[in-house]
């Protein structure tokens, strides 16, 4: 077993149950679109939805701190 280095950053993993219909539609969308995977399409859709709701990278508290000291 290898030890993780402090610099190793792992991404959070979401496990979201969906209906079989939604899964099939998502698979079809991936085949017909430019996304490389279902995960890629979901990440893009979440980013788009958050942007429409006004949630942006700059609004995260840890990013606002950097702006004040930059």
LOMI-432435 format. One record per residue (C-alpha): residue number from 1; residue in three letters; chain; x, y, z. Coordinates in steps of 0.25 Angstrom, whole numbers, plus 5000, padded with zeros to 4 digits. Layout:
k:r:c:X:Y:Z
NUM:ALA:A:X:Y:Z
...
% end
This chain:
k:r:c:X:Y:Z
1:UNK:A:5000:5000:5000
2:UNK:A:5006:5013:4996
3:UNK:A:5005:5025:5005
4:UNK:A:4998:5038:5000
5:UNK:A:5007:5050:4999
6:UNK:A:5001:5063:5005
7:UNK:A:5001:5069:4990
8:UNK:A:4992:5058:4985
9:UNK:A:4978:5064:4983
10:UNK:A:4967:5055:4981
11:UNK:A:4954:5060:4975
12:UNK:A:4941:5058:4983
13:UNK:A:4932:5046:4977
14:UNK:A:4917:5048:4975
15:UNK:A:4909:5036:4976
16:UNK:A:4895:5039:4971
17:UNK:A:4884:5029:4968
18:UNK:A:4876:5032:4955
19:UNK:A:4865:5025:4948
20:UNK:A:4868:5015:4937
21:UNK:A:4861:5024:4927
22:UNK:A:4870:5036:4931
23:UNK:A:4882:5027:4930
24:UNK:A:4878:5023:4916
25:UNK:A:4876:5037:4912
26:UNK:A:4889:5042:4918
27:UNK:A:4896:5030:4910
28:UNK:A:4889:5035:4897
29:UNK:A:4893:5049:4899
30:UNK:A:4908:5045:4902
31:UNK:A:4908:5037:4889
32:UNK:A:4902:5049:4881
33:UNK:A:4909:5060:4887
34:UNK:A:4924:5064:4889
35:UNK:A:4925:5059:4904
36:UNK:A:4934:5048:4906
37:UNK:A:4926:5041:4917
38:UNK:A:4914:5042:4926
39:UNK:A:4922:5049:4937
40:UNK:A:4927:5059:4927
41:UNK:A:4913:5063:4923
42:UNK:A:4908:5063:4937
43:UNK:A:4920:5072:4941
44:UNK:A:4917:5082:4930
45:UNK:A:4902:5082:4933
46:UNK:A:4904:5085:4947
47:UNK:A:4914:5096:4944
48:UNK:A:4904:5102:4934
49:UNK:A:4893:5101:4944
50:UNK:A:4901:5108:4955
51:UNK:A:4905:5119:4946
52:UNK:A:4891:5122:4942
53:UNK:A:4887:5122:4957
54:UNK:A:4898:5133:4959
55:UNK:A:4908:5123:4966
56:UNK:A:4922:5126:4961
57:UNK:A:4936:5122:4965
58:UNK:A:4939:5136:4970
59:UNK:A:4927:5135:4980
60:UNK:A:4934:5124:4988
61:UNK:A:4939:5129:5001
62:UNK:A:4953:5124:4999
63:UNK:A:4954:5131:4985
64:UNK:A:4949:5144:4991
65:UNK:A:4961:5144:5001
66:UNK:A:4971:5143:4990
67:UNK:A:4965:5154:4982
68:UNK:A:4967:5164:4994
69:UNK:A:4982:5160:4996
70:UNK:A:4985:5159:4981
% end
